[in-house]
Amino acid sequence: MQYIEAVSNEAAQYPDKLFLGGGITGIPDWQKIVVAAVEHLPITVFNPRRANFPIDDPNAAEEQITWEHAKLAESNAITFWFFKETLCPIVLFEYGKELGRLGGEGLEHYPALFVGMDPEYGRKQDVEIQTELELSLLDMEQQFPFTYTVEDMCAQIVEYFEKVRGLV
């Protein structure tokens, strides 16, 4: 596994790229759990959580957002994790954008999505209903596989890369 943290310009070494979309501020470092679960896979992991965010730098936010935007577009697998501690407004925005992209580009061009949330997440029902409505517009017969623990989401991610993508 290759690990790339925001806002590095390091080029991805592997064609399979996983973006760790989800809450960052004021919540546990769930990204560490995902990274540990996939470290045996030949993939590149983009992590928007920085070890040291320069809060006093007025350009830091734009640099961060620009990096995330580019890495989301580059990734062929994306997580979205919603914690109960915050409503994650930016994550909701990015998730909605990715769902819209699904309808616009078609399933064959769309990245794999792994969506999980704490069972006590304040907008849990909204995320579930909006997702189901969007997928029904696309005539997707299967129900979207939400997860409610980070560990279950990790299991989905590993299964996808090992069984669907054939990586070991």
SULRA-V401180 format. One record per residue. N is the residue number from 1. RES is the residue in one small letter. D_LAST is the distance of its C-alpha to the last C-alpha in Angstrom with 2 decimals. Layout:
n | res | d_last
N | RES | D_LAST
N | RES | D_LAST
//
This chain:
n | res | d_last
1 | m | 10.75
2 | q | 14.16
3 | y | 16.82
4 | i | 19.94
5 | e | 22.89
6 | a | 25.92
7 | v | 27.84
8 | s | 26.05
9 | n | 26.30
10 | e | 23.33
11 | a | 21.52
12 | a | 17.94
13 | q | 15.70
14 | y | 12.92
15 | p | 13.88
16 | d | 12.14
17 | k | 14.51
18 | l | 15.21
19 | f | 18.88
20 | l | 20.06
21 | g | 23.31
22 | g | 25.62
23 | g | 28.45
24 | i | 28.97
25 | t | 32.63
26 | g | 34.12
27 | i | 31.14
28 | p | 28.65
29 | d | 25.66
30 | w | 23.15
31 | q | 20.82
32 | k | 20.19
33 | i | 18.81
34 | v | 16.31
35 | v | 15.31
36 | a | 14.87
37 | a | 12.70
38 | v | 10.14
39 | e | 10.63
40 | h | 7.36
41 | l | 5.74
42 | p | 7.10
43 | i | 9.89
44 | t | 13.60
45 | v | 15.38
46 | f | 19.10
47 | n | 21.23
48 | p | 24.90
49 | r | 26.06
50 | r | 27.70
51 | a | 28.52
52 | n | 32.04
53 | f | 33.41
54 | p | 36.75
55 | i | 38.82
56 | d | 42.02
57 | d | 40.77
58 | p | 42.13
59 | n | 39.55
60 | a | 36.50
61 | a | 36.19
62 | e | 36.34
63 | e | 33.82
64 | q | 31.40
65 | i | 31.96
66 | t | 31.66
67 | w | 28.32
68 | e | 26.94
69 | h | 28.37
70 | a | 26.72
71 | k | 23.24
72 | l | 23.46
73 | a | 24.38
74 | e | 21.56
75 | s | 18.74
76 | n | 16.99
77 | a | 16.24
78 | i | 18.97
79 | t | 19.87
80 | f | 23.50
81 | w | 24.61
82 | f | 28.34
83 | f | 30.06
84 | k | 33.45
85 | e | 34.98
86 | t | 35.26
87 | l | 35.42
88 | c | 33.00
89 | p | 35.10
90 | i | 32.96
91 | v | 29.78
92 | l | 31.83
93 | f | 32.92
94 | e | 29.46
95 | y | 28.22
96 | g | 31.27
97 | k | 30.70
98 | e | 27.15
99 | l | 28.52
100 | g | 31.24
101 | r | 28.84
102 | l | 27.18
103 | g | 30.59
104 | g | 31.49
105 | e | 28.56
106 | g | 27.42
107 | l | 24.20
108 | e | 22.58
109 | h | 22.91
110 | y | 22.20
111 | p | 19.33
112 | a | 17.67
113 | l | 19.84
114 | f | 19.31
115 | v | 22.79
116 | g | 24.01
117 | m | 27.30
118 | d | 29.30
119 | p | 31.49
120 | e | 34.47
121 | y | 33.50
122 | g | 36.84
123 | r | 35.73
124 | k | 33.32
125 | q | 35.47
126 | d | 35.91
127 | v | 32.18
128 | e | 31.67
129 | i | 34.75
130 | q | 34.26
131 | t | 30.68
132 | e | 31.88
133 | l | 34.81
134 | e | 32.77
135 | l | 30.31
136 | s | 33.32
137 | l | 34.76
138 | l | 31.72
139 | d | 32.20
140 | m | 28.79
141 | e | 29.27
142 | q | 26.62
143 | q | 27.27
144 | f | 25.24
145 | p | 22.94
146 | f | 24.36
147 | t | 23.27
148 | y | 25.78
149 | t | 23.87
150 | v | 21.36
151 | e | 19.31
152 | d | 19.31
153 | m | 18.30
154 | c | 15.29
155 | a | 14.31
156 | q | 14.79
157 | i | 12.73
158 | v | 9.59
159 | e | 10.40
160 | y | 11.03
161 | f | 7.92
162 | e | 5.78
163 | k | 8.91
164 | v | 11.05
165 | r | 9.22
166 | g | 6.69
167 | l | 3.79
168 | v | 0.00
//
